[in-house]
């Protein structure tokens, strides 16, 4: 009985900044924040709290927790913090236009590989921390093949993705608890 966790770092972080912008009154609502690219740039995600939160979703141990994202600047401590919090990090270089590439497909490839080689669909749970509809086809396929796949994301995740998943859990009520604060 274990958890298999896959996190799209940029997706959960940037959308968390949008949710925080609404809560802080910087944006009128989430659609205002999305349409006008309004972010609360002071919001940082605490990977230790995210790891703890995800582990609390079921009385199971974590078999694997993977965090996918783009290579940060050399002085950025993000990936060290994530690793210390228990995440295996998968870092990809950005393309020549400085756009993030290979993240969604990397998550999908890992989910599918693990599902058909290591996950026990009778007792394990797969958790996807992402919210865009690009994940609907793999999540639908896994659920159709009787793998429990939970999507954990902010409330404004794609409705189609929420519907495809076995279960959806919102991060919105935990916004402040997931905020990184230096001691």
SULLIN-V191857 format. One record per backbone hydrogen bond with DSSP energy under -1.0 kcal/mol. CO is the residue of the C=O (numbers start at 1). NH is the residue of the N-H. If there is no record, write none. Layout:
BEGIN
co=CO nh=NH
co=CO nh=NH
END
This chain:
BEGIN
co=1 nh=61
co=2 nh=125
co=3 nh=63
co=3 nh=64
co=4 nh=127
co=5 nh=66
co=6 nh=129
co=7 nh=9
co=7 nh=68
co=8 nh=12
co=9 nh=13
co=10 nh=14
co=11 nh=15
co=12 nh=16
co=13 nh=17
co=14 nh=18
co=15 nh=19
co=16 nh=20
co=17 nh=21
co=17 nh=40
co=18 nh=22
co=19 nh=23
co=20 nh=24
co=21 nh=26
co=21 nh=27
co=22 nh=25
co=29 nh=33
co=30 nh=34
co=31 nh=35
co=32 nh=36
co=33 nh=38
co=39 nh=41
co=40 nh=43
co=44 nh=180
co=46 nh=50
co=47 nh=51
co=48 nh=52
co=49 nh=53
co=50 nh=54
co=51 nh=55
co=52 nh=56
co=54 nh=57
co=58 nh=60
co=61 nh=3
co=64 nh=5
co=65 nh=88
co=66 nh=7
co=67 nh=90
co=68 nh=9
co=69 nh=92
co=73 nh=76
co=77 nh=81
co=78 nh=82
co=79 nh=83
co=80 nh=84
co=81 nh=85
co=82 nh=87
co=83 nh=86
co=88 nh=67
co=90 nh=69
co=92 nh=71
co=95 nh=98
co=99 nh=95
co=103 nh=107
co=104 nh=108
co=105 nh=109
co=106 nh=110
co=107 nh=111
co=108 nh=112
co=109 nh=113
co=110 nh=114
co=111 nh=115
co=112 nh=116
co=114 nh=118
co=114 nh=119
co=120 nh=123
co=120 nh=124
co=125 nh=4
co=126 nh=150
co=127 nh=6
co=128 nh=152
co=129 nh=8
co=131 nh=158
co=132 nh=135
co=133 nh=136
co=135 nh=139
co=136 nh=140
co=137 nh=141
co=138 nh=142
co=139 nh=143
co=140 nh=144
co=141 nh=145
co=142 nh=147
co=143 nh=146
co=148 nh=126
co=149 nh=166
co=149 nh=167
co=150 nh=128
co=151 nh=169
co=153 nh=171
co=154 nh=157
co=158 nh=162
co=159 nh=163
co=160 nh=164
co=161 nh=165
co=167 nh=151
co=169 nh=153
co=171 nh=174
co=172 nh=175
co=174 nh=178
co=176 nh=179
co=178 nh=46
END
